[in-house]
């Protein structure tokens, strides 16, 4: 059975759980508390020298890191990755956007505010850094809103791993202080993703 090195609060790890659940692929989880440095131990670094989750270990011992790489691997040959060559490139375009222009701001703001802000509250440098994360996060949301206006999903007419990649941290953006009331297209899209078959919650721990 596949083994997912995981954290239930992580949007990046959630992407993998969501796709595996929707593909009905069984896996077992190993939970890590990233706030306590559990992914920086010698044992974990031997599996992933980058010291990050998610990390997937296959039955034959091979490992695969980076959430979007894992999504792409399992989406191959399924409805979650288009057959059309250009549409596949568009899926990658949005997955790269998520990792470069979305996750570094929305996810980091969420982590700071949701997990560690009581430790740094009042730190002027952190407050300035958070303000920058918020500004860049809203810029990413504006790009998404414009693209989704008149569309159901990010690529073509079908739900894909591009949607999974962007859904993971967008649907919990409020935990980072982002207000989505001014983004009606995004909110409708969030509802469509949540309505997909075999959808699971980010905090759901009912896996094999």
N, CA and C of each residue as an Amber inpcrd file, in Angstrom:
protein
   624
   0.8330000  -1.1940000   0.0000000   0.0000000   0.0000000   0.0000000
   0.8750000   1.2530000   0.0000000   0.4030000   2.2990000  -0.6370000
   1.0800000   3.5730000  -0.6230000   1.1250000   4.1390000   0.7960000
   2.2110000   4.8360000   1.1040000   2.3340000   5.5130000   2.3970000
   2.5280000   7.0020000   2.1530000   1.6290000   7.7890000   2.7260000
   1.7030000   9.2360000   2.5900000   2.2190000   9.8370000   3.8850000
   3.3690000  10.4710000   3.8150000   3.8980000  11.2470000   4.9400000
   3.2070000  12.6040000   4.8720000   2.4950000  12.9640000   5.9230000
   1.3700000  13.8740000   5.8050000   1.2870000  14.8210000   7.0000000
   0.4850000  15.8520000   6.8300000   0.0470000  16.7100000   7.9270000
  -1.3600000  17.1740000   7.5970000  -2.3170000  16.9310000   8.4800000
  -3.7180000  17.1980000   8.1680000  -4.0090000  18.6770000   7.9480000
  -3.1940000  19.5600000   8.5020000  -3.4260000  20.9820000   8.3040000
  -2.8190000  21.5480000   7.0380000  -1.9700000  20.7820000   6.3840000
  -1.2450000  21.2680000   5.2070000  -2.1060000  21.1990000   3.9500000
  -2.2390000  22.3210000   3.2650000  -2.9490000  22.3220000   1.9900000
  -2.2120000  21.5250000   0.9380000  -0.8940000  21.5690000   0.9540000
  -0.1320000  20.8050000  -0.0300000  -0.3540000  19.3060000   0.1430000
  -0.3770000  18.8400000   1.3830000  -0.6490000  17.4290000   1.6260000
  -2.1090000  17.0940000   1.3200000  -3.0000000  18.0340000   1.6060000
  -4.4270000  17.8300000   1.3310000  -4.6820000  17.5770000  -0.1490000
  -3.9650000  18.2470000  -1.0220000  -4.1300000  18.0190000  -2.4600000
  -4.0070000  16.5300000  -2.7820000  -2.9990000  15.9130000  -2.2010000
  -2.7270000  14.5000000  -2.4940000  -3.8300000  13.6240000  -1.9300000
  -4.2290000  13.8770000  -0.6750000  -5.3180000  13.0890000  -0.0890000
  -6.5950000  13.2180000  -0.9010000  -6.8880000  14.4270000  -1.3580000
  -8.1130000  14.6530000  -2.1170000  -8.1040000  13.8690000  -3.4200000
  -7.0120000  13.9410000  -4.1770000  -6.9710000  13.2190000  -5.4490000
  -6.9990000  11.7130000  -5.2280000  -6.2340000  11.2060000  -4.2740000
  -6.2410000   9.7600000  -4.0260000  -7.6300000   9.2920000  -3.6080000
  -8.3200000  10.0950000  -2.7950000  -9.6850000   9.7300000  -2.4040000
 -10.6110000   9.7120000  -3.6080000 -10.4740000  10.6990000  -4.4860000
 -11.3530000  10.7650000  -5.6470000 -11.0430000   9.6780000  -6.6580000
  -9.8040000   9.2170000  -6.6900000  -9.4300000   8.1010000  -7.5580000
  -9.6540000   6.7530000  -6.8730000 -10.0570000   6.7840000  -5.6030000
 -10.2980000   5.5710000  -4.8140000  -9.0560000   4.6860000  -4.7420000
  -7.9160000   5.3440000  -4.5280000  -6.6470000   4.6370000  -4.3520000
  -6.3510000   4.5610000  -2.8570000  -6.2590000   3.3680000  -2.2870000
  -6.0090000   3.2630000  -0.8430000  -4.5800000   3.6760000  -0.4850000
  -4.4400000   4.2240000   0.6990000  -3.1200000   4.6000000   1.1970000
  -3.1810000   4.6730000   2.7090000  -2.0130000   4.6240000   3.3140000
  -1.9160000   4.8240000   4.7540000  -1.1710000   6.1280000   5.0250000
  -1.4660000   6.7450000   6.1470000  -0.8930000   8.0320000   6.4960000
   0.0870000   7.9100000   7.6490000   1.1290000   8.7500000   7.6060000
   1.9720000   8.9860000   8.7690000   1.9340000  10.4860000   9.0150000
   1.4500000  10.8810000  10.1760000   1.2550000  12.2920000  10.4990000
   2.5320000  12.8920000  11.0970000   2.8350000  14.1290000  10.6860000
   3.9850000  14.8630000  11.2060000   3.5230000  16.2170000  11.7300000
   4.0630000  16.6310000  12.8440000   3.8280000  17.9800000  13.3580000
   4.9630000  18.8660000  12.8660000   4.6800000  19.6350000  11.8270000
   5.7420000  20.4370000  11.2140000   6.1700000  21.5770000  12.1240000
   5.2880000  21.9960000  13.0500000   5.6510000  23.0880000  13.9600000
   6.6710000  22.6340000  14.9970000   6.8420000  21.3180000  15.1470000
   7.8080000  20.7750000  16.1050000   9.0450000  20.2150000  15.4210000
   9.1790000  20.4850000  14.1210000  10.3750000  20.0480000  13.4000000
  10.4310000  18.5700000  13.1070000   9.2700000  17.8980000  13.0900000
   9.2910000  16.4520000  12.9000000   9.6920000  16.0270000  11.4950000
   9.6810000  16.9560000  10.5270000  10.1520000  16.6120000   9.1840000
  11.6300000  16.9520000   9.0070000  12.2840000  17.3340000  10.0900000
  13.7080000  17.6720000  10.0310000  14.5670000  16.6560000  10.7630000
  13.9800000  15.5280000  11.0890000  14.7470000  14.4820000  11.7600000
  15.6320000  13.7550000  10.7520000  16.6180000  13.0730000  11.2630000
  17.5270000  12.3110000  10.3950000  16.7510000  11.2600000   9.6020000
  15.7810000  10.6140000  10.2500000  15.0260000   9.5580000   9.5780000
  14.2000000  10.1140000   8.4290000  13.5370000  11.2550000   8.6570000
  12.7230000  11.8080000   7.5780000  13.5960000  12.3690000   6.4710000
  14.6790000  13.0290000   6.8190000  15.5570000  13.6140000   5.8050000
  16.1980000  12.5390000   4.9280000  16.2950000  11.3300000   5.4380000
  16.8040000  10.2340000   4.6170000  15.8120000   9.8960000   3.5100000
  14.5200000  10.1490000   3.7590000  13.4920000   9.9150000   2.7440000
  13.3540000  11.1190000   1.8120000  13.3690000  12.3080000   2.3790000
  13.2390000  13.5370000   1.5980000  14.2150000  14.5720000   2.1340000
  15.3710000  14.7280000   1.4910000  16.3780000  15.6740000   1.9750000
  15.8760000  17.1110000   2.0550000  14.7730000  17.4130000   1.3710000
  14.2080000  18.7620000   1.4410000  13.3980000  18.9780000   2.7210000
  13.1370000  17.9110000   3.4490000  12.5110000  18.0360000   4.7510000
  11.0950000  18.5640000   4.7320000  10.3220000  18.1870000   3.7110000
   8.9520000  18.6990000   3.5960000   7.9690000  17.5690000   3.3030000
   6.7510000  17.8130000   3.7590000   5.6390000  16.9520000   3.3550000
   4.7970000  17.7290000   2.3490000   4.0270000  17.0410000   1.5040000
   3.8220000  15.6000000   1.4810000   4.9780000  14.8640000   0.8250000
   5.1180000  13.6390000   1.2330000   6.0480000  12.7190000   0.5950000
   5.3150000  11.3930000   0.4490000   5.3310000  10.8370000  -0.7460000
   4.6510000   9.5750000  -1.0070000   5.6900000   8.4790000  -1.1970000
   5.4930000   7.3830000  -0.4960000   6.3760000   6.2180000  -0.6360000
   5.5680000   5.0960000  -1.2720000   6.0770000   4.5890000  -2.4040000
   5.4110000   3.5160000  -3.1340000   5.7650000   2.1690000  -2.5140000
   4.9820000   1.1550000  -2.8840000   5.1900000  -0.1810000  -2.3210000
   6.6020000  -0.7000000  -2.5760000   7.2080000  -0.2850000  -3.6950000
   8.5540000  -0.7740000  -4.0260000   9.6590000   0.0710000  -3.4120000
   9.2890000   1.0560000  -2.5870000  10.2810000   1.8700000  -1.8960000
  10.6170000   3.1810000  -2.5750000  10.1680000   3.3690000  -3.8070000
  10.4120000   4.6530000  -4.4700000   9.6580000   5.7580000  -3.7500000
  10.2210000   6.9660000  -3.7900000   9.5830000   8.1020000  -3.1410000
   9.3150000   9.2030000  -4.1580000   8.2690000   9.9680000  -3.9000000
   7.9320000  11.1030000  -4.7530000   7.5030000  12.2550000  -3.8550000
   8.2040000  13.3760000  -3.9870000   7.9040000  14.5710000  -3.2090000
   7.2850000  15.6270000  -4.1250000   6.9170000  16.7580000  -3.5230000
   6.2960000  17.9030000  -4.1900000   4.8620000  17.5720000  -4.5860000
   3.9400000  18.2700000  -3.9650000   2.5150000  17.9470000  -4.1020000
   2.0410000  17.9360000  -5.5460000   2.4470000  18.9220000  -6.3380000
   1.9280000  18.9810000  -7.7020000   2.5320000  17.8970000  -8.5910000
   3.7550000  17.4790000  -8.2900000   4.3390000  16.3440000  -9.0170000
   3.5520000  15.0710000  -8.7140000   3.1490000  14.9090000  -7.4470000
   2.3580000  13.7390000  -7.0680000   0.9940000  13.7800000  -7.7650000
   0.3720000  14.9620000  -7.7960000  -0.9070000  15.1000000  -8.4970000
  -0.7710000  14.7030000  -9.9600000   0.2570000  15.2140000 -10.6100000
   0.4350000  14.9500000 -12.0360000   0.6370000  13.4560000 -12.2780000
   1.4060000  12.8060000 -11.4250000   1.6730000  11.3720000 -11.5830000
   0.3750000  10.5750000 -11.5340000  -0.4580000  10.8260000 -10.5310000
  -1.6570000  10.0100000 -10.3600000  -2.7900000  10.4190000 -11.2960000
  -2.7600000  11.6510000 -11.7880000  -3.8000000  12.0880000 -12.7260000
  -3.5870000  11.5350000 -14.1260000  -2.3670000  11.1120000 -14.4290000
  -2.0560000  10.5860000 -15.7640000  -3.0100000   9.4480000 -16.1170000
  -3.6580000   9.5800000 -17.2860000  -4.5550000   8.5470000 -17.7570000
  -5.9210000   8.5390000 -17.0990000  -6.2540000   9.6020000 -16.3600000
  -7.5500000   9.7030000 -15.6990000  -8.2550000  10.9670000 -16.1890000
  -9.5390000  11.1340000 -15.8710000 -10.2490000  12.3600000 -16.2710000
  -9.7080000  13.6270000 -15.6090000  -8.8470000  13.4830000 -14.6120000
  -8.3350000  14.6490000 -13.8890000  -7.1670000  15.3370000 -14.5990000
  -6.7610000  14.7770000 -15.7480000  -5.7330000  15.4000000 -16.5750000
  -6.1860000  15.2850000 -18.0260000  -6.3540000  16.4190000 -18.7220000
  -6.8940000  16.3670000 -20.0860000  -6.0150000  15.5610000 -21.0330000
  -6.6540000  14.9560000 -22.0230000  -5.9130000  14.2280000 -23.0470000
  -5.2970000  15.1710000 -24.0690000  -5.9450000  16.3060000 -24.2920000
  -5.4480000  17.2710000 -25.2800000  -4.1130000  17.8570000 -24.8220000
  -3.1510000  17.8990000 -25.7300000  -1.7900000  18.3200000 -25.3840000
  -1.7520000  19.7570000 -24.8630000  -2.4620000  20.6680000 -25.5360000
  -2.4450000  22.0650000 -25.1020000  -3.1590000  22.2350000 -23.7630000
  -4.2640000  21.5290000 -23.5720000  -4.9640000  21.6170000 -22.3010000
  -4.1130000  21.0780000 -21.1530000  -3.3230000  20.0530000 -21.4270000
  -2.4110000  19.5400000 -20.4030000  -1.3910000  20.6070000 -20.0250000
  -0.9060000  21.3410000 -21.0190000   0.0270000  22.4260000 -20.7320000
  -0.6490000  23.5240000 -19.9120000  -1.9310000  23.7780000 -20.1800000
  -2.6590000  24.7710000 -19.3910000  -2.8130000  24.3140000 -17.9390000
  -3.0390000  23.0150000 -17.7410000  -3.0900000  22.4980000 -16.3780000
  -1.7710000  22.7820000 -15.6660000  -0.6740000  22.5050000 -16.3340000
   0.6350000  22.7810000 -15.7380000   0.8250000  24.2780000 -15.5000000
   0.3470000  25.0920000 -16.4190000   0.4590000  26.5480000 -16.2440000
  -0.1680000  26.9740000 -14.9170000  -1.3710000  26.4740000 -14.6280000
  -2.0470000  26.8650000 -13.3940000  -1.4180000  26.2220000 -12.1700000
  -0.8590000  25.0300000 -12.3180000  -0.1610000  24.4090000 -11.1930000
   1.1230000  25.1620000 -10.8740000   1.8230000  25.6380000 -11.9040000
   3.0070000  26.4630000 -11.6650000   2.6110000  27.7990000 -11.0480000
   1.5210000  28.3870000 -11.5160000   1.0100000  29.6260000 -10.9340000
   0.7250000  29.4260000  -9.4420000   0.1030000  28.2940000  -9.1310000
  -0.2330000  28.0210000  -7.7280000   1.0130000  27.9880000  -6.8590000
   2.0550000  27.3370000  -7.3260000   3.2570000  27.2030000  -6.5160000
   4.1160000  28.4670000  -6.4820000   4.0300000  29.2940000  -7.5120000
   4.9020000  30.4680000  -7.5930000   4.2000000  31.7520000  -7.1550000
   2.9190000  31.9140000  -7.5000000   2.2340000  33.1890000  -7.2840000
   1.0970000  33.1180000  -6.2750000   0.7530000  31.9410000  -5.8030000
  -0.3990000  31.7560000  -4.9240000   0.0190000  31.1830000  -3.5690000
   0.5490000  29.9970000  -3.5630000   0.9050000  29.3020000  -2.3270000
   1.9040000  30.0800000  -1.4600000   2.9460000  30.7300000  -2.0350000
   3.9000000  31.4290000  -1.1770000   3.2910000  32.5910000  -0.3890000
   2.1310000  33.0390000  -0.7740000   1.4960000  34.1800000  -0.1200000
   0.2690000  33.7490000   0.6840000  -0.6700000  33.0780000   0.0580000
  -1.8940000  32.6900000   0.7610000  -1.6010000  31.6110000   1.8010000
  -0.8090000  30.6250000   1.4380000  -0.4970000  29.5530000   2.3870000
   0.3670000  30.0590000   3.5350000   1.3390000  30.8920000   3.2290000
   2.2300000  31.3800000   4.2840000   1.4850000  32.3070000   5.2440000
   0.6470000  33.1800000   4.6980000  -0.1600000  34.0430000   5.5710000
  -1.0450000  33.1880000   6.4860000  -1.6310000  32.1370000   5.9280000
  -2.4600000  31.2320000   6.7470000  -1.6370000  30.5740000   7.8270000
  -0.4650000  30.0810000   7.4760000   0.3800000  29.4030000   8.4770000
   0.7560000  30.3610000   9.5960000   1.2020000  31.5510000   9.2280000
   1.5910000  32.5160000  10.2480000   0.4300000  32.8420000  11.1740000
  -0.7250000  33.1720000  10.5780000  -1.8590000  33.6160000  11.3900000
  -2.5190000  32.4710000  12.1460000  -2.5860000  31.3280000  11.5360000
  -3.3450000  30.2140000  12.1010000  -2.5270000  29.4090000  13.1030000
  -1.1990000  29.3980000  12.9410000  -0.3910000  28.4880000  13.7380000
   0.6270000  29.1700000  14.6490000   1.2020000  30.2900000  14.2440000
   2.3250000  30.8290000  15.0350000   2.1590000  32.2860000  15.4260000
   1.0050000  32.9200000  15.1070000   0.9340000  34.3720000  15.3040000
   1.0400000  34.7630000  16.7700000   0.6010000  33.9110000  17.6770000
   0.7070000  34.2430000  19.0970000   2.1600000  34.3420000  19.5420000
   3.0730000  33.7490000  18.7700000   4.4940000  33.8070000  19.1010000
   5.1740000  35.0500000  18.5420000   4.5850000  35.6580000  17.5100000
   5.2480000  36.7770000  16.8310000   4.4050000  38.0440000  16.8180000
   3.2130000  37.9990000  17.4100000   2.3190000  39.1550000  17.4070000
   3.0220000  40.3540000  18.0400000   2.9570000  41.4760000  17.3420000
   3.6260000  42.6830000  17.8100000   5.0050000  42.8930000  17.2280000
   5.5230000  41.8870000  16.5220000   6.8220000  42.0130000  15.8580000
   6.6290000  42.8400000  14.5890000   7.2340000  44.0230000  14.5470000
   7.0170000  44.9460000  13.4270000   7.4770000  44.3530000  12.1050000
   8.5920000  43.6360000  12.1220000   9.0900000  43.0350000  10.8850000
   8.1100000  41.9760000  10.3650000   7.5590000  41.1730000  11.2710000
   6.5920000  40.1580000  10.8560000   5.3090000  40.8050000  10.3450000
   4.8970000  41.8960000  10.9590000   3.6820000  42.5740000  10.5060000
   3.8670000  43.1440000   9.1050000   5.0520000  43.6870000   8.8370000
   5.3370000  44.1830000   7.4790000   5.3890000  43.0310000   6.4930000
   6.0130000  41.9290000   6.8970000   6.0930000  40.7680000   6.0130000
   4.7000000  40.2030000   5.7390000   3.8400000  40.1850000   6.7550000
   2.4800000  39.6930000   6.5640000   1.7070000  40.5950000   5.6140000
   1.8820000  41.9070000   5.7520000   1.1890000  42.8410000   4.8610000
   1.5770000  42.5920000   3.4100000   2.8470000  42.2640000   3.1750000
   3.2960000  41.9650000   1.8100000   2.6770000  40.6570000   1.3170000
   2.6300000  39.6530000   2.1970000   2.0010000  38.3820000   1.8150000
   0.5380000  38.6070000   1.4500000  -0.1520000  39.4260000   2.2300000
  -1.5600000  39.6940000   1.9580000  -1.7320000  40.3940000   0.6140000
  -0.9080000  41.3840000   0.3460000  -1.0100000  42.1100000  -0.9250000
  -0.8040000  41.1840000  -2.1040000   0.2400000  40.3510000  -2.0390000
   0.5250000  39.4460000  -3.1520000  -0.5380000  38.3440000  -3.2380000
  -1.0750000  37.9200000  -2.1030000  -2.1370000  36.9280000  -2.1210000
  -3.3850000  37.4520000  -2.8000000  -3.7430000  38.6980000  -2.5070000
  -4.9060000  39.2960000  -3.1700000  -4.6600000  39.4790000  -4.6720000
  -3.4270000  39.7220000  -5.0590000  -3.1120000  39.7990000  -6.4870000
  -3.3780000  38.4530000  -7.1570000  -2.9910000  37.3620000  -6.4990000
  -3.2440000  36.0270000  -7.0500000  -4.7460000  35.7520000  -7.1320000
  -5.4690000  36.1310000  -6.1150000  -6.9200000  35.9370000  -6.1320000
  -7.5780000  36.7320000  -7.2560000  -7.0670000  37.9130000  -7.5230000
  -7.6210000  38.7260000  -8.6100000  -7.4100000  38.0520000  -9.9630000
  -6.2420000  37.4400000 -10.1500000  -5.9810000  36.7050000 -11.3960000
  -6.9600000  35.5370000 -11.5240000  -7.1710000  34.8120000 -10.4490000
  -8.0950000  33.6850000 -10.4630000  -9.5220000  34.1440000 -10.7330000
  -9.9290000  35.2210000 -10.0800000 -11.2910000  35.7310000 -10.2650000
 -11.5490000  36.1030000 -11.7160000 -10.5980000  36.7930000 -12.3240000
 -10.7600000  37.1940000 -13.7240000 -10.8610000  35.9690000 -14.6260000
 -10.0260000  34.9690000 -14.3620000 -10.0350000  33.7770000 -15.2060000
 -11.3270000  32.9810000 -15.0480000 -11.8300000  32.9000000 -13.8230000
 -13.0080000  32.0670000 -13.5560000 -14.3190000  32.7390000 -13.9320000
 -14.2890000  34.0240000 -14.2100000 -15.5220000  34.7200000 -14.6000000
 -16.0490000  34.1080000 -15.8980000 -17.1950000  33.4320000 -15.8310000
 -17.7670000  32.7820000 -17.0050000 -17.2700000  31.3710000 -17.2360000
 -16.4290000  30.8490000 -16.3260000 -15.9230000  29.4780000 -16.4490000
 -16.3060000  28.6770000 -15.2240000 -16.4680000  27.3700000 -15.4040000
 -16.7320000  26.4890000 -14.2680000 -15.4460000  26.0140000 -13.6100000
 -14.4300000  25.7430000 -14.4330000 -13.1720000  25.2060000 -13.9250000
 -12.0080000  25.9090000 -14.6020000 -10.8000000  25.6220000 -14.1550000
  -9.6470000  26.3760000 -14.6470000  -9.2530000  26.0230000 -16.0750000
  -9.4270000  24.7690000 -16.4680000  -9.0120000  24.3530000 -17.8120000
 -10.1680000  23.6370000 -18.4920000 -10.5860000  24.1520000 -19.6350000
 -11.6680000  23.5290000 -20.3810000 -12.9570000  23.5450000 -19.5880000
 -13.7380000  22.4880000 -19.7550000 -15.0340000  22.3930000 -19.0830000
 -15.0320000  21.3460000 -17.9840000 -13.8620000  20.9040000 -17.5650000
 -13.8090000  19.7710000 -16.6440000 -12.9220000  20.0710000 -15.4390000
 -13.2830000  19.4630000 -14.3440000 -12.5040000  19.4910000 -13.1030000
 -11.1970000  18.7340000 -13.3290000 -10.0910000  19.3190000 -12.8950000
  -8.7880000  18.7010000 -13.1190000  -7.8800000  18.9520000 -11.9170000
  -6.6620000  18.4400000 -12.0130000  -5.7070000  18.6710000 -10.9340000
  -5.3010000  20.1400000 -10.8420000  -5.5480000  20.9300000 -11.8700000
  -5.3440000  22.3740000 -11.7430000  -6.2890000  22.9400000 -10.6900000
  -7.5250000  22.4750000 -10.6930000  -8.4880000  22.9170000  -9.6910000
  -8.1040000  22.4260000  -8.3000000  -7.6920000  21.1750000  -8.1940000
  -7.2780000  20.6380000  -6.8990000  -6.1260000  21.4560000  -6.3300000
  -5.1310000  21.7530000  -7.1700000  -3.9590000  22.4840000  -6.7100000
  -4.3450000  23.8480000  -6.1390000  -5.2360000  24.5520000  -6.8200000
  -5.6080000  25.8960000  -6.3840000  -6.6650000  25.8830000  -5.2870000
  -7.4820000  24.8610000  -5.2510000  -8.5250000  24.7630000  -4.2290000
  -7.9260000  24.6100000  -2.8340000  -6.8400000  23.8640000  -2.7220000
  -6.3260000  23.4390000  -1.4230000  -6.1530000  24.6020000  -0.4490000
  -5.4670000  25.6510000  -0.8690000  -5.2600000  26.7840000   0.0320000
  -6.2870000  27.8910000  -0.1590000  -6.9480000  27.9520000  -1.3170000
  -7.9470000  29.0010000  -1.5000000  -9.1430000  28.7780000  -0.5940000
  -9.5620000  27.5280000  -0.4170000 -10.7800000  27.2890000   0.3650000
 -10.5670000  27.5120000   1.8600000  -9.3210000  27.6430000   2.3010000
  -9.0420000  27.9940000   3.7010000  -8.3220000  29.3430000   3.7960000
  -8.4330000  30.1530000   2.7530000  -7.7480000  31.4420000   2.7380000
  -8.2200000  32.3510000   3.8640000  -9.4630000  32.1820000   4.3020000
  -9.9680000  33.0090000   5.4000000  -9.1630000  32.7940000   6.6720000
  -8.5480000  31.6260000   6.8340000  -7.7200000  31.3630000   8.0090000
  -6.4430000  32.1950000   7.9840000  -6.1110000  32.7180000   6.8220000
  -4.9740000  33.6310000   6.7090000  -5.3990000  35.0850000   6.7130000
  -6.6960000  35.3380000   6.8900000  -7.1910000  36.7110000   6.9280000
  -7.6900000  37.2350000   5.6020000  -7.7640000  36.3850000   4.5920000
  -8.2360000  36.8210000   3.2750000  -9.7630000  36.8160000   3.2520000
 -10.3270000  37.8870000   2.7420000 -11.7680000  38.0400000   2.6320000
 -12.1830000  37.7530000   1.1960000 -13.0240000  36.7410000   1.0010000
 -13.4030000  36.3100000  -0.3460000 -14.7630000  36.8360000  -0.7920000
 -15.3850000  37.6780000  -0.0070000 -16.7220000  38.1510000  -0.3740000
 -16.7140000  38.9380000  -1.6850000 -15.6030000  39.5500000  -2.0140000
 -15.5130000  40.3170000  -3.2570000 -15.0840000  39.5100000  -4.4600000
 -15.0880000  38.1810000  -4.3240000 -14.6430000  37.2970000  -5.4010000
 -15.7360000  36.2690000  -5.6970000 -16.8410000  36.6980000  -6.3090000
 -17.9770000  35.7850000  -6.5120000 -17.6610000  34.5980000  -7.4090000
 -16.8300000  34.7880000  -8.4330000 -16.4990000  33.6740000  -9.3200000
 -15.6950000  32.6140000  -8.5690000 -14.7900000  33.0540000  -7.7290000
 -14.0170000  32.1130000  -6.9190000 -14.9310000  31.3660000  -5.9640000
 -15.8550000  32.0590000  -5.3240000 -16.7390000  31.3930000  -4.3660000
 -17.6250000  30.3570000  -5.0480000 -18.1110000  30.6680000  -6.2460000
 -18.9100000  29.6760000  -6.9780000 -18.0520000  28.4730000  -7.3550000
 -16.8220000  28.7340000  -7.7670000 -15.9040000  27.6510000  -8.1180000
 -15.5900000  26.7820000  -6.8970000 -15.3860000  27.3930000  -5.7450000
 -15.1380000  26.6250000  -4.5240000 -16.2940000  25.6730000  -4.2400000
 -17.5100000  26.1490000  -4.4380000 -18.6800000  25.2880000  -4.2320000
 -18.7030000  24.1400000  -5.2330000 -18.3390000  24.4180000  -6.4880000
 -18.3260000  23.3470000  -7.5000000 -17.2970000  22.2860000  -7.1560000
 -16.1290000  22.7060000  -6.6980000 -15.1040000  21.7290000  -6.3210000
 -15.5760000  20.8960000  -5.1330000 -16.1700000  21.5370000  -4.1470000
 -16.6580000  20.8140000  -2.9670000 -17.7570000  19.8270000  -3.3120000
 -18.4470000  20.0480000  -4.4200000 -19.5300000  19.1550000  -4.8440000
 -19.0430000  17.9840000  -5.6880000 -17.7530000  17.9030000  -5.9600000
 -17.2450000  16.8020000  -6.7820000 -17.3680000  15.4710000  -6.0460000
 -17.5690000  14.3840000  -6.7840000 -17.6780000  13.0630000  -6.1400000
 -16.4560000  12.7320000  -5.2950000 -16.7130000  12.1090000  -4.1540000
 -15.6840000  11.6170000  -3.2280000 -14.8070000  12.7490000  -2.6710000
 -15.3720000  13.9470000  -2.6240000 -14.6600000  15.0630000  -2.0080000
 -14.4440000  14.7740000  -0.5290000 -13.2870000  15.1290000  -0.0020000
 -12.9960000  14.9850000   1.4230000 -12.5710000  16.3360000   1.9740000
 -12.7410000  16.5000000   3.2780000 -12.3720000  17.7370000   3.9370000
 -10.8770000  17.7430000   4.2450000 -10.3240000  18.9410000   4.4070000
  -8.8850000  19.0650000   4.6570000  -8.5070000  18.4090000   5.9780000
  -9.4020000  18.4290000   6.9530000  -9.1030000  17.8690000   8.2710000
  -9.5850000  16.4390000   8.4390000 -10.1070000  15.8540000   7.3720000
 -10.7120000  14.5230000   7.4690000  -9.6460000  13.4410000   7.5810000
  -9.7820000  12.6140000   8.6140000  -8.8020000  11.5490000   8.8460000
  -9.5150000  10.2020000   8.8460000 -10.0560000   9.8510000   7.6840000
 -10.7930000   8.5820000   7.5700000 -10.1890000   7.6990000   6.5000000
  -8.8980000   7.8560000   6.2780000  -8.2320000   7.1230000   5.2020000
  -7.7140000   5.7870000   5.7070000  -7.3670000   4.9320000   4.7560000
  -6.9080000   3.5840000   5.1060000  -5.6270000   3.6500000   5.9290000
